[in-house]
Amino acid sequence: MNRLRKYVKPFLILLAIWTVVGLMFAGASFLSAMTENRQQGTSAVLLMSLLRSYIWGIFSPVIYIVAKRFPVTVRTKRYKNIGINAVTGLAVSAVYAGGLVAFAWSMVSEPSPQSATYAVILQRWSVSAIYTLFSLYTPTFFSILAILILKDYRNEEAKNVSLQAELSNAQ
């Protein structure tokens, strides 16, 4: 039970973050629908935006683990780390986009022969994956990177305070 407690706070923080992101995407969808004079159901747009956001939130721990294990900073000399993070971004975005395209395709009661061709499905998947890479993965990755850099900075600061205390005691 105690092991589970340490995950409650990060889970609630992630839930809050991805709720805000989902609400922002819902707002963007509403604005887009208004400017194009399209009628959209409020609850359907809100539900889909939150669902997409929460599903993306499931990938956050994976992105965190990869970013922590293979850090990318200004001083990074390991191009391997940059490559691993880039490949992770492409893979996560492709999996997420593939799920969305499959879900959207399954929701159509009778897909037309034109919408069911491999070329059309591949086009929708690739466009969705590229959009996901830039609109979701990149901000998520850099936010996580900022958190990791801040953690390192605080750890270094604590070490410096400890060393200064030891130096004062030694003098």
Salt bridges, closest charged atoms under 4 A:
GLU36 OE1 - ARG38 NE 2.67
GLU156 OE2 - LYS159 NZ 3.89
